[in-house]
Amino acid sequence: MLYYGCYKDFGPDPPAWIPDPKVASSTNVGKLLKRRGKVLLGDDYKNPVSSFSTFQEFSVSNPEVYWKIVLDELNIVFSVPP
């Protein structure tokens, strides 16, 4: 109840963690957005922290592009492309 009370203004799915902006920028997603954010999101890209929701929407709307980026970032190579 305390958790939902603290995050009552976040809607039905409150965050489990709100990272410090410096910490968030140093995560794998933060680093990816620093490198590719402007190319992927265009003018909607501001910085890794404030653009995360936009990137999440992009990943759902463009799964083929998103998963190719994830596999490239992780340096995973398949003998037959997925």
Rosetta blueprint (number, residue, H / E / L):
1 M L
2 L H
3 Y H
4 Y H
5 G H
6 C H
7 Y L
8 K H
9 D H
10 F H
11 G L
12 P L
13 D L
14 P L
15 P L
16 A L
17 W L
18 I L
19 P L
20 D L
21 P H
22 K H
23 V H
24 A H
25 S H
26 S L
27 T L
28 N H
29 V H
30 G H
31 K H
32 L H
33 L H
34 K H
35 R H
36 R H
37 G H
38 K H
39 V H
40 L H
41 L H
42 G H
43 D H
44 D H
45 Y L
46 K L
47 N L
48 P L
49 V L
50 S L
51 S L
52 F H
53 S H
54 T H
55 F H
56 Q H
57 E H
58 F H
59 S H
60 V H
61 S H
62 N L
63 P H
64 E H
65 V H
66 Y H
67 W H
68 K H
69 I H
70 V H
71 L H
72 D H
73 E H
74 L L
75 N L
76 I L
77 V L
78 F L
79 S L
80 V L
81 P L
82 P L
